[in-house]
Amino acid sequence: KNVYSMQISTLSQSIVHKDTAYLLIGPTFSVYSTMRRCKICIIFGAIVIRTPDPVSAFRKYRVTLISCLLGTLQPLLETLPKTIQSSEELHINIIGPSPPSGILTFIRENLSSNIHNIMGANEAVGIMEMNFDGTGTILPGIDLEIRDDMHRQAPDGAAGLIAVRTPGMIEGYYKNEEETRK
């Protein structure tokens, strides 16, 4: 089915609209997923900002959405001017491990309480939005199963291998047929 339609309806219900200013900070988790998110923003008439100086983007635009790795967010937090106002319009997508509690507190007190922690894999892009207690919710459009060692669906509650299919799944590893077969 149309991947963009599903993502547009999901995003439009939450954080992307014509007044969105989407700031990409540092290397992003997956080029394909980032480009897809940028395309959705552009469809809505939003601004997509990619700059080596994210602080200047805060001065120039009313940033409403940030996507970044935790390691690229920390330097921004250290250099943001004190004049930046906290805003509930701002959503921050932190891709990767959950931030330490001190950073979460700083973000909530100085930027926004709309913090989304996205976990995934380089091969499959974002898979889950994590809660800060270690549990999570599978993102829309993601198929995920737990399988046993024989790759059959594992019974509920059993440990096993994670099998995932996403709209952004890679088809193979470049010039590495052995890893692709695995």
N, C-alpha and C positions, 0 to 999 in steps of 0.2 A: 504494500500500500504506500501511499505518499508519505515518506518520512517527514518532509518539511511540514505538511499539514498537521501531523500529530504533534510535532514539536512547537509549531506556532500556536496551536490551541492550548498546549500545556503552558508555554511561556506567557501567552497573552493573559492567561488567568492570573498570573502572578506579577511579573516584573518587567516585561518588555512592552513598550508602547511608543508612540511617536515622540515623546519627550525624553526617552531614555538616552543617556550618555554612557556608553559602555567602554570602560577603560581596561585594556589588556596590559598586565604588568609582567615584564620579564618573559622568559621562555614559557610557553604554554604547554599544557599537558599533552595535547594531541593536536597537530595541525588540522586534521580533518574535522574534529569536533569544534575547534575554535572557528574555523572558516564557516562551518554550518551555523554556529551561533551568530556569527557576524552577518551572514546572509539573512537570517531571521530578523535581526535588528534592522538591516537595511530595508527589508520588505515592509517593516512597520514605519519606516522613515526616521529611524533613530540614528544617532551619531555613534560611530565606532572610533575609538581613540587608541592609537598605538604610538607611544612616544618613549624615548629613553629617559625622559624626565617626568615621571608621574605627578610630582608635586605641582609642576606648572599646569598640568591638566586640571587639577583641583582649583587652581586660580582662574583658569580660562573658562571652564565648563562647569555646569552643575552636575557632577558625576553622580549617576544613580545606580550603576552596576559595575562591579569590579570582579575580574577573574584573575587568579594568581596562585602560584605555589606559595606555601608558607614562607619559604626562604626569601622570596621576592617581596612579600608583604612586610616583613620585619623592618627592612631599611626604610620603606615608605613611612611606617608608623613613627620611626625615629626622627624623620625629617619634616613631617607635616607641620605647618605653622599652627600655633595655638589659636589662630583666628578661624580655623575650620570649625564649622558648627556641626554638631551631631544631627543626623537626619534619619528619620524613619523611612524616607524615600530611598535611601542607599541600601543596596543589597550587596553583600560581599561573598563571593564563591571562593572558598579556600580549597584548593585541589590537593589531596594527599592526606597526610596524617593530621589528626586533630591538634590544634594549637594548644600550647601550655595554658593553664588557667590564668596566669598573669596577662598573657597577650589577649585572651578572650575578654577579660575584665577591662583592659585598656580599650579594646575595640568597642565594647558595649558602652563604656562611659564617654568615649571621645568621638566615635563615628556613628555607630548604629548597632541596634540589637538584632538586625536581620543578617545573621551570619549563617552561611550554608557550607557544610563540610562535605565535599564530594570525593568519594573513593572510587577507584577503578583500576584499570591496567592499561599500559601503553598500547596493547593490542586491541583493547575493547573500549577505550575512552571511559567516561564516567559511568559507573554501574549503580552506585547507591548514594543517597544522601544520608550521611551519618548523623546520629544524635551524639551529643557529647558524653553520653554514658556508655558508648561502645556498641549500641544497637543501631540499626539503620533501616531504611526503606528503599526498596528497589525502585529506580527511576522509571517513569513511563516509557514504554517501548522496548524494555529490556527483558529478555527471556533468561531465567537463571534456574538451574537445578543443582542439587547435590547428588553426586553419583558415587557408586562404590568402585572398588579396584578393577572391576570388569566393565566399567563404564555404563552400568545399569543404574536406573534411578534408585537412590538410597531411600530406605524407609524414613518417615518423619522422625526427627530428633537424632538421626545417625550422623556421625562425622563422615566426611568423604571429600571427594574432589569437587571443585566448583566448575560447572559447565555454563558458559554464558554465550548469548548471541545478542548483538546490538546492531542498530542501523549503521554504526561507524566502525564495525569490526574489520580489521585488516584481512586481506585474503591470503597473505603469506609474507615471509621475511625476504627482503631483497637479497638475491644471490645466495640464499641459504636454504636449499631444498630440504636438508635434514631437519632443521628446526620447524619448517613449514609442515612436514609430515607428522611431527609430534603433535 
